[in-house]
């Protein structure tokens, strides 16, 4: 029984990205505990780190050449499942030197 | 696209059990990275902490009156998806005073 909206994080087990995936899941479930139906952690291989929402690919590490910043992921999820939600300081557009979590 | 075998952990957000659910997910994904298709974290309410595998309820906090020990969960998952796998010291039957993780 899948619950929607379903966020899926496929991560590379060889790269040991489980904790990175779990951290990403925790960030999104903490921000959207009422709005998200589930977050699925999917073990993969070959350097994959893909984040999808109900089948729509939001971020692919290979395509983008790196990992998504958490504030950006939150904005993408918010725009799709809770467009009226304010995200506080996470709502600012990331600037070039904003490498810290927001 | 759900991946099977699918382990599902439904946790109570009001009880702040997200990290407990994430820890349980991490334990099982670390032990069964090849065998599990996915682990889904499902936000719930009302004191729920249910662990299911492909729709079969393995453990319910309310029915059992507490949380499952990780070694027991690993054994239940192993028996269903990887019956030939040895779990090392997790394979011993839990004794009454074995409260630590195995």
N, CA and C atoms of all chains as a GROMACS GRO file, in nm:
protein
  612
    1UNK      N    1   0.084  -0.119   0.000
    1UNK     CA    2   0.000   0.000   0.000
    1UNK      C    3   0.088   0.125   0.000
    2UNK      N    4   0.113   0.178  -0.117
    2UNK     CA    5   0.190   0.301  -0.125
    2UNK      C    6   0.103   0.420  -0.084
    3UNK      N    7   0.164   0.515  -0.011
    3UNK     CA    8   0.090   0.635   0.028
    3UNK      C    9   0.140   0.752  -0.055
    4UNK      N   10   0.051   0.830  -0.106
    4UNK     CA   11   0.090   0.948  -0.183
    4UNK      C   12   0.057   1.075  -0.106
    5UNK      N   13   0.130   1.180  -0.127
    5UNK     CA   14   0.246   1.190  -0.216
    5UNK      C   15   0.362   1.103  -0.165
    6UNK      N   16   0.426   1.037  -0.260
    6UNK     CA   17   0.537   0.948  -0.228
    6UNK      C   18   0.668   1.009  -0.277
    7UNK      N   19   0.755   1.037  -0.183
    7UNK     CA   20   0.889   1.081  -0.219
    7UNK      C   21   0.981   0.959  -0.217
    8UNK      N   22   1.061   0.947  -0.320
    8UNK     CA   23   1.150   0.831  -0.331
    8UNK      C   24   1.294   0.880  -0.341
    9UNK      N   25   1.380   0.819  -0.262
    9UNK     CA   26   1.522   0.851  -0.268
    9UNK      C   27   1.597   0.723  -0.302
   10UNK      N   28   1.651   0.717  -0.422
   10UNK     CA   29   1.732   0.601  -0.460
   10UNK      C   30   1.877   0.639  -0.444
   11UNK      N   31   1.950   0.558  -0.367
   11UNK     CA   32   2.088   0.593  -0.334
   11UNK      C   33   2.179   0.476  -0.367
   12UNK      N   34   2.306   0.508  -0.388
   12UNK     CA   35   2.406   0.406  -0.420
   12UNK      C   36   2.460   0.343  -0.292
   13UNK      N   37   2.439   0.211  -0.278
   13UNK     CA   38   2.489   0.143  -0.159
   13UNK      C   39   2.641   0.131  -0.162
   14UNK      N   40   2.697   0.115  -0.284
   14UNK     CA   41   2.843   0.103  -0.296
   14UNK      C   42   2.913   0.230  -0.251
   15UNK      N   43   2.845   0.343  -0.271
   15UNK     CA   44   2.900   0.474  -0.232
   15UNK      C   45   2.873   0.504  -0.084
   16UNK      N   46   2.800   0.415  -0.018
   16UNK     CA   47   2.765   0.430   0.123
   16UNK      C   48   2.685   0.559   0.148
   17UNK      N   49   2.586   0.580   0.066
   17UNK     CA   50   2.504   0.700   0.078
   17UNK      C   51   2.374   0.677   0.154
   18UNK      N   52   2.363   0.564   0.225
   18UNK     CA   53   2.241   0.539   0.302
   18UNK      C   54   2.213   0.650   0.403
   19UNK      N   55   2.315   0.691   0.478
   19UNK     CA   56   2.290   0.792   0.580
   19UNK      C   57   2.258   0.928   0.518
   20UNK      N   58   2.317   0.957   0.403
   20UNK     CA   59   2.282   1.079   0.331
   20UNK      C   60   2.135   1.075   0.287
   21UNK      N   61   2.094   0.958   0.238
   21UNK     CA   62   1.953   0.941   0.198
   21UNK      C   63   1.861   0.953   0.318
   22UNK      N   64   1.900   0.891   0.430
   22UNK     CA   65   1.818   0.895   0.552
   22UNK      C   66   1.809   1.038   0.606
   23UNK      N   67   1.918   1.110   0.598
   23UNK     CA   68   1.920   1.249   0.642
   23UNK      C   69   1.826   1.334   0.555
   24UNK      N   70   1.833   1.312   0.425
   24UNK     CA   71   1.743   1.384   0.333
   24UNK      C   72   1.597   1.351   0.365
   25UNK      N   73   1.570   1.223   0.390
   25UNK     CA   74   1.434   1.180   0.426
   25UNK      C   75   1.388   1.250   0.553
   26UNK      N   76   1.476   1.256   0.650
   26UNK     CA   77   1.442   1.317   0.780
   26UNK      C   78   1.413   1.466   0.763
   27UNK      N   79   1.491   1.535   0.682
   27UNK     CA   80   1.468   1.677   0.658
   27UNK      C   81   1.330   1.700   0.597
   28UNK      N   82   1.294   1.618   0.500
   28UNK     CA   83   1.167   1.639   0.431
   28UNK      C   84   1.049   1.594   0.517
   29UNK      N   85   1.065   1.485   0.591
   29UNK     CA   86   0.955   1.439   0.678
   29UNK      C   87   0.935   1.532   0.797
   30UNK      N   88   1.042   1.598   0.840
   30UNK     CA   89   1.027   1.695   0.949
   30UNK      C   90   0.954   1.820   0.900
   31UNK      N   91   0.980   1.859   0.777
   31UNK     CA   92   0.915   1.979   0.722
   31UNK      C   93   0.772   1.952   0.675
   32UNK      N   94   0.747   1.831   0.622
   32UNK     CA   95   0.616   1.799   0.566
   32UNK      C   96   0.553   1.675   0.629
   33UNK      N   97   0.539   1.670   0.763
   33UNK     CA   98   0.488   1.548   0.827
   33UNK      C   99   0.341   1.522   0.794
   34UNK      N  100   0.265   1.627   0.768
   34UNK     CA  101   0.123   1.609   0.734
   34UNK      C  102   0.105   1.588   0.584
   35UNK      N  103   0.193   1.649   0.505
   35UNK     CA  104   0.170   1.655   0.361
   35UNK      C  105   0.225   1.534   0.286
   36UNK      N  106   0.333   1.476   0.336
   36UNK     CA  107   0.392   1.362   0.265
   36UNK      C  108   0.324   1.232   0.308
   37UNK      N  109   0.293   1.148   0.210
   37UNK     CA  110   0.238   1.016   0.243
   37UNK      C  111   0.344   0.921   0.291
   38UNK      N  112   0.461   0.925   0.226
   38UNK     CA  113   0.572   0.839   0.266
   38UNK      C  114   0.699   0.888   0.199
   39UNK      N  115   0.810   0.849   0.259
   39UNK     CA  116   0.940   0.865   0.195
   39UNK      C  117   1.003   0.727   0.188
   40UNK      N  118   1.035   0.683   0.067
   40UNK     CA  119   1.093   0.550   0.047
   40UNK      C  120   1.243   0.561   0.021
   41UNK      N  121   1.320   0.482   0.095
   41UNK     CA  122   1.464   0.470   0.072
   41UNK      C  123   1.487   0.346  -0.014
   42UNK      N  124   1.549   0.367  -0.130
   42UNK     CA  125   1.563   0.260  -0.228
   42UNK      C  126   1.711   0.235  -0.254
   43UNK      N  127   1.763   0.120  -0.213
   43UNK     CA  128   1.905   0.092  -0.239
   43UNK      C  129   1.930   0.071  -0.388
   44UNK      N  130   2.033   0.138  -0.438
   44UNK     CA  131   2.071   0.125  -0.578
   44UNK      C  132   2.222   0.110  -0.591
   45UNK      N  133   2.272   0.125  -0.712
   45UNK     CA  134   2.415   0.106  -0.737
   45UNK      C  135   2.463   0.212  -0.836
   46UNK      N  136   2.593   0.211  -0.861
   46UNK     CA  137   2.649   0.289  -0.972
   46UNK      C  138   2.644   0.440  -0.955
   47UNK      N  139   2.649   0.487  -0.830
   47UNK     CA  140   2.656   0.631  -0.810
   47UNK      C  141   2.524   0.703  -0.818
   48UNK      N  142   2.414   0.628  -0.810
   48UNK     CA  143   2.282   0.691  -0.820
   48UNK      C  144   2.247   0.765  -0.692
   49UNK      N  145   2.191   0.884  -0.708
   49UNK     CA  146   2.125   0.953  -0.596
   49UNK      C  147   2.013   1.037  -0.658
   50UNK      N  148   1.899   0.972  -0.674
   50UNK     CA  149   1.785   1.032  -0.743
   50UNK      C  150   1.672   1.056  -0.644
   51UNK      N  151   1.612   1.172  -0.651
   51UNK     CA  152   1.498   1.207  -0.567
   51UNK      C  153   1.377   1.229  -0.657
   52UNK      N  154   1.270   1.153  -0.631
   52UNK     CA  155   1.149   1.162  -0.712
   52UNK      C  156   1.028   1.185  -0.624
   53UNK      N  157   0.928   1.252  -0.680
   53UNK     CA  158   0.802   1.273  -0.610
   53UNK      C  159   0.690   1.222  -0.700
   54UNK      N  160   0.621   1.118  -0.653
   54UNK     CA  161   0.513   1.057  -0.732
   54UNK      C  162   0.557   1.031  -0.876
   55UNK      N  163   0.676   0.981  -0.889
   55UNK     CA  164   0.726   0.942  -1.020
   55UNK      C  165   0.797   1.051  -1.099
   56UNK      N  166   0.786   1.175  -1.052
   56UNK     CA  167   0.854   1.284  -1.121
   56UNK      C  168   0.994   1.302  -1.063
   57UNK      N  169   1.094   1.292  -1.147
   57UNK     CA  170   1.232   1.307  -1.100
   57UNK      C  171   1.259   1.453  -1.066
   58UNK      N  172   1.286   1.478  -0.938
   58UNK     CA  173   1.314   1.616  -0.894
   58UNK      C  174   1.463   1.647  -0.908
   59UNK      N  175   1.543   1.546  -0.878
   59UNK     CA  176   1.688   1.570  -0.878
   59UNK      C  177   1.760   1.439  -0.907
   60UNK      N  178   1.854   1.445  -0.996
   60UNK     CA  179   1.938   1.330  -1.025
   60UNK      C  180   2.083   1.374  -1.014
   61UNK      N  181   2.156   1.308  -0.926
   61UNK     CA  182   2.295   1.348  -0.907
   61UNK      C  183   2.375   1.343  -1.037
   62UNK      N  184   2.351   1.241  -1.118
   62UNK     CA  185   2.429   1.227  -1.241
   62UNK      C  186   2.395   1.337  -1.340
   63UNK      N  187   2.265   1.367  -1.352
   63UNK     CA  188   2.225   1.469  -1.448
   63UNK      C  189   2.272   1.608  -1.404
   64UNK      N  190   2.265   1.633  -1.272
   64UNK     CA  191   2.294   1.767  -1.222
   64UNK      C  192   2.442   1.784  -1.186
   65UNK      N  193   2.512   1.673  -1.176
   65UNK     CA  194   2.654   1.681  -1.143
   65UNK      C  195   2.682   1.707  -0.997
   66UNK      N  196   2.589   1.670  -0.910
   66UNK     CA  197   2.611   1.687  -0.766
   66UNK      C  198   2.482   1.663  -0.690
   67UNK      N  199   2.489   1.685  -0.561
   67UNK     CA  200   2.373   1.663  -0.476
   67UNK      C  201   2.289   1.790  -0.466
   68UNK      N  202   2.158   1.772  -0.451
   68UNK     CA  203   2.070   1.886  -0.429
   68UNK      C  204   2.091   1.941  -0.290
   69UNK      N  205   2.085   2.075  -0.277
   69UNK     CA  206   2.081   2.133  -0.144
   69UNK      C  207   1.942   2.110  -0.085
   70UNK      N  208   1.940   2.087   0.045
   70UNK     CA  209   1.813   2.056   0.112
   70UNK      C  210   1.708   2.168   0.092
   71UNK      N  211   1.744   2.296   0.104
   71UNK     CA  212   1.642   2.399   0.084
   71UNK      C  213   1.578   2.394  -0.055
   72UNK      N  214   1.659   2.362  -0.155
   72UNK     CA  215   1.606   2.352  -0.290
   72UNK      C  216   1.508   2.235  -0.300
   73UNK      N  217   1.545   2.121  -0.243
   73UNK     CA  218   1.454   2.006  -0.243
   73UNK      C  219   1.323   2.042  -0.174
   74UNK      N  220   1.334   2.110  -0.059
   74UNK     CA  221   1.213   2.147   0.014
   74UNK      C  222   1.125   2.239  -0.070
   75UNK      N  223   1.188   2.332  -0.142
   75UNK     CA  224   1.110   2.422  -0.227
   75UNK      C  225   1.040   2.343  -0.338
   76UNK      N  226   1.111   2.247  -0.398
   76UNK     CA  227   1.051   2.170  -0.507
   76UNK      C  228   0.934   2.085  -0.455
   77UNK      N  229   0.953   2.027  -0.338
   77UNK     CA  230   0.844   1.947  -0.280
   77UNK      C  231   0.728   2.038  -0.242
   78UNK      N  232   0.760   2.150  -0.177
   78UNK     CA  233   0.656   2.245  -0.136
   78UNK      C  234   0.574   2.292  -0.256
   79UNK      N  235   0.641   2.329  -0.363
   79UNK     CA  236   0.570   2.380  -0.481
   79UNK      C  237   0.468   2.279  -0.534
   80UNK      N  238   0.497   2.150  -0.513
   80UNK     CA  239   0.411   2.046  -0.569
   80UNK      C  240   0.302   1.998  -0.474
   81UNK      N  241   0.329   1.994  -0.343
   81UNK     CA  242   0.229   1.932  -0.254
   81UNK      C  243   0.173   2.029  -0.150
   82UNK      N  244   0.236   2.145  -0.132
   82UNK     CA  245   0.187   2.239  -0.031
   82UNK      C  246   0.224   2.381  -0.074
   83UNK      N  247   0.170   2.426  -0.189
   83UNK     CA  248   0.217   2.551  -0.249
   83UNK      C  249   0.199   2.674  -0.160
   84UNK      N  250   0.109   2.667  -0.062
   84UNK     CA  251   0.087   2.783   0.024
   84UNK      C  252   0.180   2.786   0.145
   85UNK      N  253   0.256   2.677   0.164
   85UNK     CA  254   0.342   2.669   0.282
   85UNK      C  255   0.460   2.765   0.270
   86UNK      N  256   0.486   2.838   0.379
   86UNK     CA  257   0.608   2.916   0.386
   86UNK      C  258   0.717   2.827   0.446
   87UNK      N  259   0.838   2.844   0.398
   87UNK     CA  260   0.948   2.762   0.447
   87UNK      C  261   1.047   2.843   0.530
   88UNK      N  262   1.007   2.962   0.574
   88UNK     CA  263   1.097   3.043   0.655
   88UNK      C  264   1.222   3.079   0.577
   89UNK      N  265   1.336   3.069   0.643
   89UNK     CA  266   1.459   3.112   0.576
   89UNK      C  267   1.500   3.016   0.466
   90UNK      N  268   1.439   2.897   0.463
   90UNK     CA  269   1.465   2.806   0.352
   90UNK      C  270   1.406   2.858   0.222
   91UNK      N  271   1.319   2.960   0.233
   91UNK     CA  272   1.248   3.008   0.116
   91UNK      C  273   1.330   3.104   0.032
   92UNK      N  274   1.436   3.155   0.090
   92UNK     CA  275   1.521   3.243   0.011
   92UNK      C  276   1.585   3.164  -0.102
   93UNK      N  277   1.603   3.231  -0.213
   93UNK     CA  278   1.673   3.165  -0.322
   93UNK      C  279   1.818   3.139  -0.278
   94UNK      N  280   1.865   3.017  -0.301
   94UNK     CA  281   2.005   2.989  -0.268
   94UNK      C  282   2.097   3.082  -0.346
   95UNK      N  283   2.198   3.133  -0.279
   95UNK     CA  284   2.297   3.214  -0.348
   95UNK      C  285   2.419   3.128  -0.375
   96UNK      N  286   2.506   3.180  -0.453
   96UNK     CA  287   2.621   3.101  -0.495
   96UNK      C  288   2.706   3.048  -0.382
   97UNK      N  289   2.714   3.124  -0.274
   97UNK     CA  290   2.803   3.082  -0.166
   97UNK      C  291   2.727   3.022  -0.047
   98UNK      N  292   2.599   2.993  -0.065
   98UNK     CA  293   2.521   2.936   0.046
   98UNK      C  294   2.533   2.785   0.045
   99UNK      N  295   2.642   2.737   0.100
   99UNK     CA  296   2.663   2.593   0.102
   99UNK      C  297   2.610   2.524   0.226
  100UNK      N  298   2.567   2.602   0.324
  100UNK     CA  299   2.519   2.541   0.448
  100UNK      C  300   2.371   2.507   0.436
  101UNK      N  301   2.328   2.413   0.521
  101UNK     CA  302   2.187   2.375   0.522
  101UNK      C  303   2.101   2.491   0.570
  102UNK      N  304   1.987   2.508   0.510
  102UNK     CA  305   1.896   2.614   0.553
  102UNK      C  306   1.767   2.553   0.605
  103UNK      N  307   0.646   0.383  -0.846
  103UNK     CA  308   0.702   0.250  -0.868
  103UNK      C  309   0.752   0.191  -0.736
  104UNK      N  310   0.670   0.111  -0.673
  104UNK     CA  311   0.713   0.047  -0.550
  104UNK      C  312   0.808  -0.068  -0.584
  105UNK      N  313   0.911  -0.084  -0.500
  105UNK     CA  314   1.005  -0.195  -0.521
  105UNK      C  315   0.982  -0.299  -0.413
  106UNK      N  316   0.977  -0.422  -0.451
  106UNK     CA  317   0.958  -0.530  -0.354
  106UNK      C  318   1.086  -0.611  -0.342
  107UNK      N  319   1.109  -0.673  -0.228
  107UNK     CA  320   1.030  -0.664  -0.107
  107UNK      C  321   1.029  -0.522  -0.049
  108UNK      N  322   0.911  -0.479  -0.004
  108UNK     CA  323   0.893  -0.344   0.050
  108UNK      C  324   0.870  -0.355   0.200
  109UNK      N  325   0.962  -0.297   0.276
  109UNK     CA  326   0.943  -0.286   0.420
  109UNK      C  327   0.883  -0.150   0.448
  110UNK      N  328   0.781  -0.148   0.531
  110UNK     CA  329   0.714  -0.022   0.562
  110UNK      C  330   0.719   0.001   0.713
  111UNK      N  331   0.758   0.122   0.751
  111UNK     CA  332   0.759   0.158   0.893
  111UNK      C  333   0.667   0.277   0.910
  112UNK      N  334   0.554   0.254   0.975
  112UNK     CA  335   0.462   0.366   1.004
  112UNK      C  336   0.486   0.409   1.148
  113UNK      N  337   0.514   0.538   1.166
  113UNK     CA  338   0.552   0.588   1.297
  113UNK      C  339   0.465   0.707   1.334
  114UNK      N  340   0.453   0.732   1.464
  114UNK     CA  341   0.372   0.843   1.514
  114UNK      C  342   0.456   0.971   1.515
  115UNK      N  343   0.408   1.069   1.439
  115UNK     CA  344   0.481   1.197   1.436
  115UNK      C  345   0.464   1.273   1.567
  116UNK      N  346   0.347   1.260   1.629
  116UNK     CA  347   0.321   1.330   1.756
  116UNK      C  348   0.417   1.280   1.865
  117UNK      N  349   0.452   1.153   1.856
  117UNK     CA  350   0.544   1.092   1.954
  117UNK      C  351   0.690   1.119   1.919
  118UNK      N  352   0.713   1.183   1.805
  118UNK     CA  353   0.848   1.216   1.759
  118UNK      C  354   0.933   1.091   1.737
  119UNK      N  355   0.875   0.994   1.670
  119UNK     CA  356   0.945   0.868   1.647
  119UNK      C  357   1.010   0.859   1.509
  120UNK      N  358   1.022   0.973   1.441
  120UNK     CA  359   1.086   0.970   1.310
  120UNK      C  360   1.227   0.914   1.316
  121UNK      N  361   1.306   0.958   1.412
  121UNK     CA  362   1.445   0.911   1.416
  121UNK      C  363   1.452   0.764   1.455
  122UNK      N  364   1.359   0.719   1.540
  122UNK     CA  365   1.353   0.576   1.572
  122UNK      C  366   1.319   0.497   1.446
  123UNK      N  367   1.225   0.548   1.367
  123UNK     CA  368   1.189   0.480   1.242
  123UNK      C  369   1.307   0.481   1.144
  124UNK      N  370   1.377   0.595   1.136
  124UNK     CA  371   1.491   0.606   1.045
  124UNK      C  372   1.605   0.513   1.089
  125UNK      N  373   1.623   0.501   1.220
  125UNK     CA  374   1.726   0.411   1.272
  125UNK      C  375   1.692   0.265   1.238
  126UNK      N  376   1.565   0.231   1.255
  126UNK     CA  377   1.520   0.095   1.220
  126UNK      C  378   1.543   0.069   1.071
  127UNK      N  379   1.508   0.168   0.988
  127UNK     CA  380   1.529   0.156   0.843
  127UNK      C  381   1.677   0.134   0.812
  128UNK      N  382   1.762   0.212   0.877
  128UNK     CA  383   1.906   0.202   0.853
  128UNK      C  384   1.961   0.065   0.892
  129UNK      N  385   1.914   0.013   1.005
  129UNK     CA  386   1.959  -0.120   1.049
  129UNK      C  387   1.922  -0.226   0.944
  130UNK      N  388   1.801  -0.219   0.893
  130UNK     CA  389   1.755  -0.322   0.800
  130UNK      C  390   1.818  -0.304   0.661
  131UNK      N  391   1.835  -0.179   0.618
  131UNK     CA  392   1.898  -0.156   0.487
  131UNK      C  393   2.047  -0.188   0.490
  132UNK      N  394   2.109  -0.174   0.606
  132UNK     CA  395   2.250  -0.210   0.617
  132UNK      C  396   2.268  -0.362   0.612
  133UNK      N  397   2.174  -0.433   0.673
  133UNK     CA  398   2.183  -0.580   0.674
  133UNK      C  399   2.137  -0.642   0.542
  134UNK      N  400   2.036  -0.582   0.478
  134UNK     CA  401   1.979  -0.641   0.357
  134UNK      C  402   1.982  -0.544   0.238
  135UNK      N  403   2.099  -0.490   0.203
  135UNK     CA  404   2.105  -0.391   0.094
  135UNK      C  405   2.071  -0.451  -0.043
  136UNK      N  406   2.100  -0.578  -0.060
  136UNK     CA  407   2.070  -0.642  -0.189
  136UNK      C  408   1.928  -0.699  -0.191
  137UNK      N  409   1.882  -0.739  -0.074
  137UNK     CA  410   1.757  -0.816  -0.069
  137UNK      C  411   1.632  -0.728  -0.060
  138UNK      N  412   1.644  -0.612   0.004
  138UNK     CA  413   1.527  -0.526   0.018
  138UNK      C  414   1.511  -0.437  -0.105
  139UNK      N  415   1.387  -0.426  -0.153
  139UNK     CA  416   1.360  -0.335  -0.263
  139UNK      C  417   1.354  -0.190  -0.217
  140UNK      N  418   1.292  -0.169  -0.099
  140UNK     CA  419   1.283  -0.035  -0.043
  140UNK      C  420   1.238  -0.043   0.102
  141UNK      N  421   1.267   0.063   0.174
  141UNK     CA  422   1.210   0.082   0.307
  141UNK      C  423   1.137   0.216   0.305
  142UNK      N  424   1.008   0.213   0.334
  142UNK     CA  425   0.927   0.335   0.332
  142UNK      C  426   0.900   0.382   0.474
  143UNK      N  427   0.926   0.511   0.497
  143UNK     CA  428   0.893   0.575   0.624
  143UNK      C  429   0.759   0.646   0.606
  144UNK      N  430   0.661   0.607   0.688
  144UNK     CA  431   0.524   0.656   0.672
  144UNK      C  432   0.482   0.732   0.797
  145UNK      N  433   0.464   0.864   0.787
  145UNK     CA  434   0.420   0.938   0.905
  145UNK      C  435   0.277   0.903   0.943
  146UNK      N  436   0.256   0.876   1.072
  146UNK     CA  437   0.124   0.844   1.123
  146UNK      C  438   0.097   0.918   1.253
  147UNK      N  439  -0.006   0.877   1.322
  147UNK     CA  440  -0.045   0.944   1.446
  147UNK      C  441  -0.088   0.841   1.550
  148UNK      N  442  -0.119   0.890   1.669
  148UNK     CA  443  -0.184   0.807   1.769
  148UNK      C  444  -0.102   0.694   1.826
  149UNK      N  445   0.030   0.713   1.832
  149UNK     CA  446   0.113   0.611   1.896
  149UNK      C  447   0.146   0.491   1.809
  150UNK      N  448   0.124   0.505   1.679
  150UNK     CA  449   0.151   0.392   1.591
  150UNK      C  450   0.301   0.372   1.571
  151UNK      N  451   0.344   0.248   1.572
  151UNK     CA  452   0.478   0.210   1.526
  151UNK      C  453   0.466   0.068   1.471
  152UNK      N  454   0.431   0.060   1.344
  152UNK     CA  455   0.403  -0.068   1.280
  152UNK      C  456   0.508  -0.095   1.173
  153UNK      N  457   0.557  -0.218   1.170
  153UNK     CA  458   0.655  -0.260   1.070
  153UNK      C  459   0.592  -0.370   0.985
  154UNK      N  460   0.586  -0.347   0.855
  154UNK     CA  461   0.523  -0.444   0.764
  154UNK      C  462   0.620  -0.479   0.652
  155UNK      N  463   0.605  -0.600   0.601
  155UNK     CA  464   0.684  -0.644   0.486
  155UNK      C  465   0.589  -0.693   0.379
  156UNK      N  466   0.588  -0.624   0.265
  156UNK     CA  467   0.495  -0.658   0.156
  156UNK      C  468   0.353  -0.679   0.207
  157UNK      N  469   0.311  -0.589   0.295
  157UNK     CA  470   0.174  -0.593   0.343
  157UNK      C  471   0.149  -0.680   0.465
  158UNK      N  472   0.247  -0.763   0.500
  158UNK     CA  473   0.232  -0.847   0.619
  158UNK      C  474   0.283  -0.772   0.742
  159UNK      N  475   0.197  -0.755   0.840
  159UNK     CA  476   0.238  -0.685   0.961
  159UNK      C  477   0.333  -0.773   1.042
  160UNK      N  478   0.458  -0.726   1.055
  160UNK     CA  479   0.556  -0.802   1.132
  160UNK      C  480   0.551  -0.765   1.280
  161UNK      N  481   0.528  -0.637   1.305
  161UNK     CA  482   0.530  -0.591   1.443
  161UNK      C  483   0.441  -0.468   1.457
  162UNK      N  484   0.358  -0.469   1.557
  162UNK     CA  485   0.276  -0.353   1.588
  162UNK      C  486   0.298  -0.317   1.734
  163UNK      N  487   0.341  -0.196   1.758
  163UNK     CA  488   0.369  -0.156   1.896
  163UNK      C  489   0.246  -0.172   1.985
  164UNK      N  490   0.131  -0.135   1.932
  164UNK     CA  491   0.011  -0.142   2.015
  164UNK      C  492  -0.027  -0.287   2.047
  165UNK      N  493  -0.017  -0.374   1.948
  165UNK     CA  494  -0.054  -0.514   1.970
  165UNK      C  495   0.046  -0.582   2.063
  166UNK      N  496   0.174  -0.549   2.046
  166UNK     CA  497   0.278  -0.620   2.122
  166UNK      C  498   0.309  -0.551   2.254
  167UNK      N  499   0.263  -0.428   2.268
  167UNK     CA  500   0.288  -0.356   2.393
  167UNK      C  501   0.428  -0.301   2.405
  168UNK      N  502   0.495  -0.276   2.293
  168UNK     CA  503   0.630  -0.219   2.298
  168UNK      C  504   0.694  -0.226   2.160
  169UNK      N  505   0.818  -0.184   2.155
  169UNK     CA  506   0.890  -0.184   2.029
  169UNK      C  507   0.961  -0.318   2.007
  170UNK      N  508   0.975  -0.356   1.882
  170UNK     CA  509   1.050  -0.476   1.848
  170UNK      C  510   1.199  -0.451   1.869
  171UNK      N  511   1.269  -0.552   1.918
  171UNK     CA  512   1.415  -0.543   1.917
  171UNK      C  513   1.464  -0.562   1.774
  172UNK      N  514   1.570  -0.489   1.742
  172UNK     CA  515   1.624  -0.494   1.605
  172UNK      C  516   1.661  -0.638   1.563
  173UNK      N  517   1.728  -0.718   1.648
  173UNK     CA  518   1.764  -0.853   1.604
  173UNK      C  519   1.641  -0.936   1.567
  174UNK      N  520   1.533  -0.917   1.641
  174UNK     CA  521   1.410  -0.991   1.611
  174UNK      C  522   1.354  -0.948   1.476
  175UNK      N  523   1.353  -0.817   1.451
  175UNK     CA  524   1.305  -0.768   1.321
  175UNK      C  525   1.391  -0.826   1.208
  176UNK      N  526   1.522  -0.826   1.229
  176UNK     CA  527   1.612  -0.879   1.125
  176UNK      C  528   1.583  -1.025   1.099
  177UNK      N  529   1.557  -1.101   1.207
  177UNK     CA  530   1.525  -1.243   1.189
  177UNK      C  531   1.395  -1.259   1.111
  178UNK      N  532   1.295  -1.180   1.143
  178UNK     CA  533   1.166  -1.192   1.074
  178UNK      C  534   1.181  -1.157   0.926
  179UNK      N  535   1.259  -1.052   0.898
  179UNK     CA  536   1.280  -1.013   0.758
  179UNK      C  537   1.362  -1.121   0.687
  180UNK      N  538   1.468  -1.166   0.753
  180UNK     CA  539   1.554  -1.271   0.695
  180UNK      C  540   1.473  -1.396   0.660
  181UNK      N  541   1.391  -1.441   0.753
  181UNK     CA  542   1.313  -1.562   0.731
  181UNK      C  543   1.225  -1.552   0.605
  182UNK      N  544   1.184  -1.428   0.572
  182UNK     CA  545   1.091  -1.410   0.461
  182UNK      C  546   1.160  -1.382   0.328
  183UNK      N  547   1.273  -1.311   0.330
  183UNK     CA  548   1.331  -1.270   0.201
  183UNK      C  549   1.469  -1.326   0.175
  184UNK      N  550   1.534  -1.381   0.278
  184UNK     CA  551   1.670  -1.434   0.258
  184UNK      C  552   1.694  -1.547   0.358
  185UNK      N  553   1.615  -1.655   0.347
  185UNK     CA  554   1.616  -1.758   0.452
  185UNK      C  555   1.751  -1.825   0.475
  186UNK      N  556   1.839  -1.817   0.376
  186UNK     CA  557   1.969  -1.882   0.393
  186UNK      C  558   2.073  -1.790   0.456
  187UNK      N  559   2.038  -1.662   0.474
  187UNK     CA  560   2.135  -1.567   0.528
  187UNK      C  561   2.161  -1.594   0.676
  188UNK      N  562   2.288  -1.593   0.713
  188UNK     CA  563   2.325  -1.596   0.854
  188UNK      C  564   2.332  -1.453   0.904
  189UNK      N  565   2.291  -1.432   1.026
  189UNK     CA  566   2.291  -1.296   1.082
  189UNK      C  567   2.396  -1.279   1.191
  190UNK      N  568   2.489  -1.374   1.199
  190UNK     CA  569   2.592  -1.362   1.301
  190UNK      C  570   2.532  -1.366   1.440
  191UNK      N  571   2.582  -1.279   1.528
  191UNK     CA  572   2.534  -1.286   1.666
  191UNK      C  573   2.389  -1.238   1.678
  192UNK      N  574   2.337  -1.175   1.574
  192UNK     CA  575   2.194  -1.139   1.577
  192UNK      C  576   2.107  -1.263   1.567
  193UNK      N  577   2.168  -1.375   1.531
  193UNK     CA  578   2.089  -1.494   1.506
  193UNK      C  579   2.052  -1.569   1.632
  194UNK      N  580   2.122  -1.536   1.741
  194UNK     CA  581   2.085  -1.601   1.866
  194UNK      C  582   1.946  -1.558   1.907
  195UNK      N  583   1.876  -1.650   1.968
  195UNK     CA  584   1.745  -1.612   2.020
  195UNK      C  585   1.764  -1.508   2.129
  196UNK      N  586   1.687  -1.400   2.124
  196UNK     CA  587   1.697  -1.301   2.231
  196UNK      C  588   1.664  -1.365   2.366
  197UNK      N  589   1.744  -1.333   2.467
  197UNK     CA  590   1.714  -1.381   2.601
  197UNK      C  591   1.645  -1.269   2.677
  198UNK      N  592   1.594  -1.303   2.792
  198UNK     CA  593   1.515  -1.205   2.867
  198UNK      C  594   1.591  -1.079   2.901
  199UNK      N  595   1.720  -1.091   2.923
  199UNK     CA  596   1.794  -0.972   2.968
  199UNK      C  597   1.875  -0.909   2.855
  200UNK      N  598   1.852  -0.950   2.731
  200UNK     CA  599   1.930  -0.896   2.620
  200UNK      C  600   1.861  -0.771   2.567
  201UNK      N  601   1.883  -0.659   2.632
  201UNK     CA  602   1.817  -0.537   2.590
  201UNK      C  603   1.899  -0.458   2.491
  202UNK      N  604   2.022  -0.496   2.468
  202UNK     CA  605   2.108  -0.420   2.379
  202UNK      C  606   2.088  -0.465   2.235
  203UNK      N  607   2.122  -0.378   2.142
  203UNK     CA  608   2.111  -0.412   2.002
  203UNK      C  609   2.210  -0.520   1.964
  204UNK      N  610   2.170  -0.609   1.878
  204UNK     CA  611   2.260  -0.714   1.836
  204UNK      C  612   2.283  -0.704   1.686
   0.00000   0.00000   0.00000
